[in-house]
Amino acid sequence: MKNIIQNLYLFIFKTISMVFCLVPRKAALLLGKQIGIIIYILSIRKNVAKKNISIAFDHLSQNQKKSILLNCYKHFGMVLVDFLRQQTIDRESLDKYFVINKKYQTILNQSKGGCVMSAHIGNWEYILPFMGFHNFPMETVIKEQSNSTVNKFYIETRTFPNIGLIWKKNALKKLYEAISNNKFIGLASDQNAGKRGVKIKFFGKKSSFPKGAGIFHSRTNCDILVVFCIMGSDYKYHVFVEKIEINNTNKNEEEIIEEINSLYANILTNKIKQYPHQYFWFHKKWSKKIYN
């Protein structure tokens, strides 16, 4: 009975995805906006998002904060739709989805693998097809869900050329192997890492950032690149790339981790200020006490 139910869920997921793939993208994105508005009305994660926006933009008026909040829901309705239809991307259609300038392209071309520090801004899922179809081999960690049907659907939707998916449980060895083979590894580096993270100022308030990229750099001297896919007014994803460079001389691992995360937090903060509605404000980014 359990297998029947899981197969039914998989059929439903695939059917919804197929419907969005058949609809022209602009029409699908318009529908995504409406889905976002419905989620906004249902108040899903709204209190967390409102608190985060108030912390980050305490200087704005209440109406400005409300506008960011509503547009955030609309944006992630579109991101959800694009995720469900991302299997429509292929090498021939890249120009329909991605824009990257020569400066950022050069940074990627000159790097022989390393850590890609991404964040939940724009559309982080589209980093996979962008890197894969542009022949930048990358391994990325995915968290296994309790529902095997969801796992299967996620894997199928995230499968692209030159992209390897690694379960979080046994990731460390494979990530080091990827770096040694001049591949990139993808790390979502903006979630609250709790006691395991390093405390860095984020919009003026200390927040815990994951140590992963700093550890890999400290132990392998690999390149560190920050990569975001930001949705433009043309509804294409404009790829942003910045290389983090530090002087490791006379620094211990903790100092290296802190410096890399401080630079990353500054880059992310500036990008959020440019596109406040494209950040995923639904995470409890700061101390959980402030959300009580």
Stockholm file with secondary structure:
# STOCKHOLM 1.0

chainA/1-292         MKNIIQNLYLFIFKTISMVFCLVPRKAALLLGKQIGIIIYILSIRKNVAKKNISIAFDHLSQNQKKSILLNCYKHFGMVLVDFLRQQTIDRESLDKYFVINKKYQTILNQSKGGCVMSAHIGNWEYILPFMGFHNFPMETVIKEQSNSTVNKFYIETRTFPNIGLIWKKNALKKLYEAISNNKFIGLASDQNAGKRGVKIKFFGKKSSFPKGAGIFHSRTNCDILVVFCIMGSDYKYHVFVEKIEINNTNKNEEEIIEEINSLYANILTNKIKQYPHQYFWFHKKWSKKIYN
#=GR chainA/1-292 SS CHHHHHHHHHHHHHHHHHHHHHSCHHHHHHHHHHHHHHHHHTTTTHHHHHHHHHHHTTTSCHHHHHHHHHHHHHHHHHHHHHHHTGGGCCGGGHHHHEECCHHHHHHHHHCCSEEEEECSBBCGGGHHHHHHHTTCCEEEEECCCSSHHHHHHHHHHTCCTTEEEEEGGGCHHHHHHHHHTTCEEEEECCSCCGGGSEEEEETTEEEEECCHHHHHHHHHCCCEEEEEEEECTTSSEEEEEEEECCCCTTCCHHHHHHHHHHHHHHHHHHHHHHSGGGBCTTSCCSCGGGGC
#=GC SS_cons         CHHHHHHHHHHHHHHHHHHHHHSCHHHHHHHHHHHHHHHHHTTTTHHHHHHHHHHHTTTSCHHHHHHHHHHHHHHHHHHHHHHHTGGGCCGGGHHHHEECCHHHHHHHHHCCSEEEEECSBBCGGGHHHHHHHTTCCEEEEECCCSSHHHHHHHHHHTCCTTEEEEEGGGCHHHHHHHHHTTCEEEEECCSCCGGGSEEEEETTEEEEECCHHHHHHHHHCCCEEEEEEEECTTSSEEEEEEEECCCCTTCCHHHHHHHHHHHHHHHHHHHHHHSGGGBCTTSCCSCGGGGC
//
